[in-house]
Amino acid sequence: MSSAIGNQAVVVGAGIGGLAAARALADSFERVVVVERDTLPPDPVQRAGTPQAKHAHVLLAGGQRALSDAFPGFEDDLVRSGAVPLKVDLDTRRERPGYDPFPRRDFGWLVYSMSRPLIEFVLRTRVQQLANVTLRDRCRAVAAEVAPDGTTIAAVRCATADGQGETIPADILVDSTGSGRLTLDVLRRLGGVPEQTAIEVDVGYATAVFAVPGAASDWKSVMTFPDVPTSTRGALLLPLESNRWMVTAIGRFGDKPPGDRLGFLAFAAELRTPTIFDAIERAEWVGGVQRFAFPASVRRHFERLESFPRGLLPFGDAICCFNPVYGQGMSVAAQEACRLRELLAARAGDSDPLAGLGPAFFNEAQVLIETPWTMAASLDFAYPQTGGQRPKDLASTLAFGRALMRLAAHDPAVHELTLEVLHLLKPLSVYRDPELVRRVFATFDA
Ligand SMILES: Cc1cc2nc3c(=O)[nH]c(=O)nc-3n(C[C@H](O)[C@H](O)[C@H](O)COP(=O)(O)OP(=O)(O)OC[C@H]3O[C@@H](n4cnc5c(N)ncnc54)[C@H](O)[C@@H]3O)c2cc1C
């Protein structure tokens, strides 16, 4: 550990973003304090501050590799805690219109399936092992305090469980609250909130957990995609630790999955294929049905602001909150943490390493966000009901995507490339390769 950059970094929020950010900061600050409003449980269980954790959380390979870089042995930790290894794209039955299932091939790479509380528990345990990081739960950040110069963050004011309250000094304050409220409050006080882009997707989730029945199947996980744009119904069946399945049913606009067992089953029975319904119809329920409403994806353009408070860094969902159906948020947060760590290391020798850190980080984050955001946007706007600024080339992008899938179904190398983009291992720009474009266009005539 070196203290090249500052004495104390404070991270607000011990979700995936906050934990990953704490790891990134630990190399460059004497101390890192993570404050979390919830009581942090000693086990992988739900907590109030992350209600989304009751629903399926897919950790893409891009996020998994970023977390493994930050915490060597992370994948082994997941498996030891009960996560289920899945061979991409062999163990998952992906059902797309025209391909029920999409060809299943073994590309030799593994992802892991587990509950979101388990991912967080493994990360939290690793962060707790870092000598210079302290996790303080039942400590709710109320406001960021600005130094007398009016442009530098000095501390964060917190409400603590004993009712006394505390002001914690911070050379850098990372806002991993999910909402970004601390950052937006400061920017409002200082006179400029960022522009934002929103895509009104109006998605509804309903999730139930089942004991895995004895009968064997030739898959470990199932994804059933809707027939866009005529249907919005899709579902995901994931294996969890402790021999359970989590089934998340997804709908949009006027067709959201209901919150009772009978309604949940009826919704599943009307999916495009019977695979998930057949799997759960007679399975034993573990608990009831949980619902979640997600109105809009939101991307905040901090990079467009002319100036930004020194020592303040919004992070993860506070910068960009993705439509959850594509499973991108945790992975982008993990990748942001890798970039932050590299940025801090590169600045360690500078006379003022924190000068301009915010804008430099936002530029890096924008590059990471571009692929998942653009990919999700074109799929979301395929529904005419989706609100927001439609890309001008939407029709041709969607046609290209359909043709690319046709090619991927026949060609294992193209199939693997599409998975690498989907899992955030490669940028969307790889699809501009002239030879690939020629082959994709050739399928239009086939
Ligand atoms: C329904 C749903 C399903 C999703 N599925 C996936 C998926 O499959 N794959 C994927 O990668 N992503 C998924 N996501 C997104 C994912 O949950 C987030 O992107 C990810 O958790 C990173 O978020 P974060 O750390 O920025 O915020 P969060 O994980 O939401 O954490 C914020 C933390 O800050 C704490 N906090 C908030 N305010 C304060 C305060 N004032 N003081 C102290 N603590 C505070 C909260 O208690 C919480 O612990 C899904 C999201 C939703 C809504």
The ligand as an SDF file (V2000), in Angstrom:
LIG
                    3D

 53 58  0  0  0  0  0  0  0  0999 V2000
  -34.2650   -5.3300  -11.1110 C   0  0  0  0  0  0  0  0  0  0  0  0
  -32.8000   -5.1650  -11.4020 C   0  0  0  0  0  0  0  0  0  0  0  0
  -32.0730   -6.2210  -11.9180 C   0  0  0  0  0  0  0  0  0  0  0  0
  -30.7350   -6.0490  -12.2150 C   0  0  0  0  0  0  0  0  0  0  0  0
  -30.0500   -7.0700  -12.7950 N   0  0  0  0  0  0  0  0  0  0  0  0
  -28.7480   -6.9170  -13.0890 C   0  0  0  0  0  0  0  0  0  0  0  0
  -28.0130   -7.9700  -13.7080 C   0  0  0  0  0  0  0  0  0  0  0  0
  -28.5530   -9.0260  -14.0680 O   0  0  0  0  0  0  0  0  0  0  0  0
  -26.6790   -7.7680  -13.9270 N   0  0  0  0  0  0  0  0  0  0  0  0
  -26.0600   -6.6040  -13.6040 C   0  0  0  0  0  0  0  0  0  0  0  0
  -24.8560   -6.4830  -13.8260 O   0  0  0  0  0  0  0  0  0  0  0  0
  -26.7400   -5.5790  -13.0490 N   0  0  0  0  0  0  0  0  0  0  0  0
  -28.0480   -5.7040  -12.7900 C   0  0  0  0  0  0  0  0  0  0  0  0
  -28.7270   -4.6590  -12.2280 N   0  0  0  0  0  0  0  0  0  0  0  0
  -28.0110   -3.4070  -11.9190 C   0  0  0  0  0  0  0  0  0  0  0  0
  -27.2040   -3.5210  -10.6420 C   0  0  0  0  0  0  0  0  0  0  0  0
  -28.0390   -3.8060   -9.5440 O   0  0  0  0  0  0  0  0  0  0  0  0
  -26.4190   -2.2110  -10.3910 C   0  0  0  0  0  0  0  0  0  0  0  0
  -25.9390   -1.7050  -11.5760 O   0  0  0  0  0  0  0  0  0  0  0  0
  -25.2420   -2.5030   -9.4950 C   0  0  0  0  0  0  0  0  0  0  0  0
  -25.7280   -2.9020   -8.2580 O   0  0  0  0  0  0  0  0  0  0  0  0
  -24.2570   -1.3470   -9.2850 C   0  0  0  0  0  0  0  0  0  0  0  0
  -24.8750   -0.3930   -8.5740 O   0  0  0  0  0  0  0  0  0  0  0  0
  -24.2330    0.5930   -7.5120 P   0  0  0  0  0  0  0  0  0  0  0  0
  -23.1730   -0.0080   -6.6810 O   0  0  0  0  0  0  0  0  0  0  0  0
  -23.9650    1.8220   -8.2700 O   0  0  0  0  0  0  0  0  0  0  0  0
  -25.5340    0.7940   -6.5980 O   0  0  0  0  0  0  0  0  0  0  0  0
  -26.2370   -0.2730   -5.6230 P   0  0  0  0  0  0  0  0  0  0  0  0
  -25.7900   -1.6510   -5.8500 O   0  0  0  0  0  0  0  0  0  0  0  0
  -27.7000    0.0080   -5.7270 O   0  0  0  0  0  0  0  0  0  0  0  0
  -25.7080    0.1690   -4.2300 O   0  0  0  0  0  0  0  0  0  0  0  0
  -25.9720    1.4030   -3.6280 C   0  0  0  0  0  0  0  0  0  0  0  0
  -25.6220    1.2660   -2.1550 C   0  0  0  0  0  0  0  0  0  0  0  0
  -25.5870    2.5710   -1.5690 O   0  0  0  0  0  0  0  0  0  0  0  0
  -26.2590    2.5340   -0.3260 C   0  0  0  0  0  0  0  0  0  0  0  0
  -26.6930    3.9060   -0.0660 N   0  0  0  0  0  0  0  0  0  0  0  0
  -27.5700    4.6390   -0.7840 C   0  0  0  0  0  0  0  0  0  0  0  0
  -27.6690    5.8770   -0.2830 N   0  0  0  0  0  0  0  0  0  0  0  0
  -26.8170    5.9270    0.7850 C   0  0  0  0  0  0  0  0  0  0  0  0
  -26.4730    6.9530    1.7070 C   0  0  0  0  0  0  0  0  0  0  0  0
  -27.0100    8.1900    1.6270 N   0  0  0  0  0  0  0  0  0  0  0  0
  -25.5700    6.6630    2.6640 N   0  0  0  0  0  0  0  0  0  0  0  0
  -25.0170    5.4260    2.7640 C   0  0  0  0  0  0  0  0  0  0  0  0
  -25.3170    4.4280    1.9190 N   0  0  0  0  0  0  0  0  0  0  0  0
  -26.1980    4.6820    0.9310 C   0  0  0  0  0  0  0  0  0  0  0  0
  -27.3820    1.5270   -0.5560 C   0  0  0  0  0  0  0  0  0  0  0  0
  -27.8980    1.0310    0.6530 O   0  0  0  0  0  0  0  0  0  0  0  0
  -26.6490    0.4710   -1.3520 C   0  0  0  0  0  0  0  0  0  0  0  0
  -25.9780   -0.4480   -0.5410 O   0  0  0  0  0  0  0  0  0  0  0  0
  -30.0880   -4.7920  -11.9580 C   0  0  0  0  0  0  0  0  0  0  0  0
  -30.8210   -3.7340  -11.4380 C   0  0  0  0  0  0  0  0  0  0  0  0
  -32.1670   -3.8990  -11.1970 C   0  0  0  0  0  0  0  0  0  0  0  0
  -32.9480   -2.7190  -10.6970 C   0  0  0  0  0  0  0  0  0  0  0  0
  1  2  1  0
  2  3  1  0
  2 52  2  0
  3  4  2  0
  4  5  1  0
  4 50  1  0
  5  6  2  0
  6  7  1  0
  6 13  1  0
  7  8  2  0
  7  9  1  0
  9 10  1  0
 10 11  2  0
 10 12  1  0
 12 13  2  0
 13 14  1  0
 14 15  1  0
 14 50  1  0
 15 16  1  0
 16 17  1  0
 16 18  1  0
 18 19  1  0
 18 20  1  0
 20 21  1  0
 20 22  1  0
 22 23  1  0
 23 24  1  0
 24 25  2  0
 24 26  1  0
 24 27  1  0
 27 28  1  0
 28 29  2  0
 28 30  1  0
 28 31  1  0
 31 32  1  0
 32 33  1  0
 33 34  1  0
 33 48  1  0
 34 35  1  0
 35 36  1  0
 35 46  1  0
 36 37  1  0
 36 45  1  0
 37 38  2  0
 38 39  1  0
 39 40  1  0
 39 45  2  0
 40 41  1  0
 40 42  2  0
 42 43  1  0
 43 44  2  0
 44 45  1  0
 46 47  1  0
 46 48  1  0
 48 49  1  0
 50 51  2  0
 51 52  1  0
 52 53  1  0
M  END
$$$$
